[in-house]
Amino acid sequence: MSNEIVKAKQKFSLAIQSEGYKKLVNDTLGDAKRSQRFVAAITSAVSTNPALQECEAGTILSAALLGESLNLSPSPQLGQYYLVPFKKKDKQGNVTQTNATFVLGWKGYLQLAIRSGYYKKINVIAIKEGELENFDPLEEEITVNLIEDEEQREDAKTVGYYAMFEYLNGFKKAMYWNKTKMEKHADKYSAAFNLYSYRLLLEGKIPKNEMWKYSSFWYADFDSMAFKTMIRQLISKWGIMSIDLQTAFEKDIESEKAAEFVENNIEAELDENANKTPIRFDTTDATDINPTKDEIKGQTTLADIDPGF
């Protein structure tokens, strides 16, 4: 671990134990035991994530308190919400500050929807190759033949995504998107995703020394981001949203704006460097790939902000 990371880690550990931060946490949560549990959970989350250790302590606390106010867990394993680093840059492209931002996960959407008490059923699932028999978009009825062997199903190719909910009063709504539609949706709306680069990644054509550029959620766990997109599309258009769900949704919108800000900075950098040597991929099947400007966009680190549109 580098000295910079150790220093950043100590900075947060000391900050969270300072009188000012202790008072803020206690005043916000209003319960000593809850405050202790919260501090322990956030400190643990930061200590195991080098990227978070570089963030300003105040932004980590602010994002985490939002998650706590929604009664969601910061554990990455649970996937309810994430503390995501966001690097602010000046006009020269120099990083001036690294902040943590609250990003809701698809499981967080489900938790908040279930707690609202309106939903009898709510689900989202990946549809594997050979399973889909028919989806009627008018009646919103799906016919599938699920692979029974769980391991075999897990390894099978994903061809689409299905999400549905049913209210206690019987009202139902369902959606199905094929994988191609989801890829194009992510390519259009997510600043941290590029379809051309994603397909190279799936084909194993990204050199090992370039893999660090593909750590964002859309690249690392496409299905989870697709689940979030389906649930968010379904609930935001047709679902009843509790106050907590509205709050979480609005924070996701703020994360989108942050991602757009990063993308705009990157576009400016691309324009400035347009006449320089283009990026080339050393691949096994392609001999000389010269990406276009849109293709280069996907090779730029975007601080892993992927709200899932």
GIMOHU-V628423 format. One record per residue. N is the residue number from 1. BURIAL is b if it has 24 or more other C-alpha atoms within 12 Angstrom, else e. D_CENTER is the distance of its C-alpha to the mean C-alpha in Angstrom with 1 decimal. Layout:
n=[N	N]
burial=[BURIAL	BURIAL]
d_center=[D_CENTER	D_CENTER]
This chain:
n=[1	2	3	4	5	6	7	8	9	10	11	12	13	14	15	16	17	18	19	20	21	22	23	24	25	26	27	28	29	30	31	32	33	34	35	36	37	38	39	40	41	42	43	44	45	46	47	48	49	50	51	52	53	54	55	56	57	58	59	60	61	62	63	64	65	66	67	68	69	70	71	72	73	74	75	76	77	78	79	80	81	82	83	84	85	86	87	88	89	90	91	92	93	94	95	96	97	98	99	100	101	102	103	104	105	106	107	108	109	110	111	112	113	114	115	116	117	118	119	120	121	122	123	124	125	126	127	128	129	130	131	132	133	134	135	136	137	138	139	140	141	142	143	144	145	146	147	148	149	150	151	152	153	154	155	156	157	158	159	160	161	162	163	164	165	166	167	168	169	170	171	172	173	174	175	176	177	178	179	180	181	182	183	184	185	186	187	188	189	190	191	192	193	194	195	196	197	198	199	200	201	202	203	204	205	206	207	208	209	210	211	212	213	214	215	216	217	218	219	220	221	222	223	224	225	226	227	228	229	230	231	232	233	234	235	236	237	238	239	240	241	242	243	244	245	246	247	248	249	250	251	252	253	254	255	256	257	258	259	260	261	262	263	264	265	266	267	268	269	270	271	272	273	274	275	276	277	278	279	280	281	282	283	284	285	286	287	288	289	290	291	292	293	294	295	296	297	298	299	300	301	302	303	304	305	306	307	308	309]
burial=[e	e	e	e	e	e	e	b	b	e	b	b	b	e	b	b	b	e	e	e	b	b	e	e	b	e	e	e	b	e	e	e	e	e	b	e	e	b	b	e	b	b	b	e	b	b	b	e	b	b	b	b	b	b	b	b	b	b	b	b	b	b	b	b	b	b	b	b	b	b	e	b	b	b	b	b	e	e	b	b	b	b	b	b	b	b	b	b	e	e	e	e	e	e	e	e	e	b	b	b	b	b	b	b	b	b	b	b	b	b	b	b	b	b	e	e	e	e	b	e	e	b	b	b	b	b	b	b	e	e	b	b	e	e	e	e	e	e	e	e	e	b	e	e	e	e	e	e	e	e	e	e	e	e	e	e	e	b	b	b	b	b	b	b	b	b	e	e	e	e	e	b	b	b	b	b	b	b	b	e	e	b	b	e	b	b	b	e	b	b	b	b	b	b	b	b	b	b	e	b	b	e	e	e	b	b	e	e	e	e	e	e	b	b	b	b	b	b	b	e	e	b	b	b	b	b	b	b	b	b	b	b	b	b	b	b	e	e	b	b	b	e	e	b	b	e	e	b	b	e	b	b	b	e	b	b	e	b	b	b	b	b	b	e	b	b	b	e	b	b	e	e	e	e	e	e	e	e	b	e	b	e	e	e	e	e	e	e	e	e	e	e	b	b	b	b	b	b	b	b	b	b	b	b	b	b	b	b	b]
d_center=[25.8	26.8	28.8	26.2	23.5	26.2	27.2	23.7	23.4	26.8	26.1	23.4	25.6	28.5	26.9	25.6	29.2	30.8	32.9	31.0	27.6	29.3	30.9	27.7	26.0	29.2	29.9	26.4	26.3	30.1	30.6	31.5	30.2	26.9	26.6	27.5	25.0	22.2	23.4	23.6	20.1	18.5	21.0	20.2	16.4	17.4	20.2	18.3	15.7	17.6	15.0	15.0	18.8	19.1	17.6	20.2	21.0	21.3	17.7	16.5	19.0	18.2	14.5	15.6	18.5	16.4	14.7	18.2	19.7	17.6	18.8	15.5	15.3	13.4	14.0	11.2	13.5	13.3	9.6	10.5	8.6	7.6	9.8	8.4	11.4	12.5	15.8	18.3	21.1	24.5	26.3	27.4	24.0	24.5	21.8	23.2	20.8	17.5	15.8	13.2	11.0	9.8	6.3	7.2	6.4	8.7	11.3	11.5	12.3	14.9	16.3	16.9	18.4	20.6	21.9	22.9	25.7	25.7	24.3	26.6	24.1	20.4	18.7	16.3	17.2	17.2	20.6	22.3	24.9	28.3	27.1	26.9	30.4	29.8	27.7	29.7	27.7	30.7	31.1	27.5	28.9	27.5	29.7	28.2	29.8	27.3	27.9	29.6	29.0	25.6	25.5	26.6	24.1	21.2	22.5	23.2	21.6	19.1	20.6	18.8	17.0	18.8	18.0	20.8	22.1	25.7	27.0	29.8	32.2	31.5	29.4	27.0	24.3	22.6	20.7	20.6	18.8	19.9	17.7	19.2	18.3	14.6	14.8	16.7	14.5	11.4	14.2	15.5	12.8	10.0	11.6	9.9	11.1	14.8	16.4	19.5	17.8	15.7	19.1	20.8	18.4	19.1	22.7	22.8	23.9	21.8	24.1	23.2	23.5	20.8	18.1	16.7	15.5	13.1	11.0	7.7	5.2	7.1	10.1	9.9	8.9	9.4	10.8	8.1	6.0	9.7	10.5	8.3	9.8	13.1	13.3	12.3	14.9	17.4	17.4	17.2	20.1	22.3	21.3	22.9	20.6	21.7	21.7	18.9	16.7	17.8	16.9	13.4	13.2	14.9	12.6	9.6	12.3	13.1	9.7	10.4	13.8	12.8	11.1	14.3	16.4	15.2	15.8	19.2	20.2	19.5	21.6	24.3	24.3	24.6	27.5	29.2	29.0	29.8	33.2	32.1	31.8	28.9	26.4	27.8	26.4	28.7	28.3	30.7	31.1	30.8	33.4	32.4	29.1	28.9	25.6	25.8	24.2	21.3	21.0	21.2	18.2	15.9	17.7	16.8	14.4	12.1	11.1	7.6	6.4	4.1	4.7	5.8	9.4]
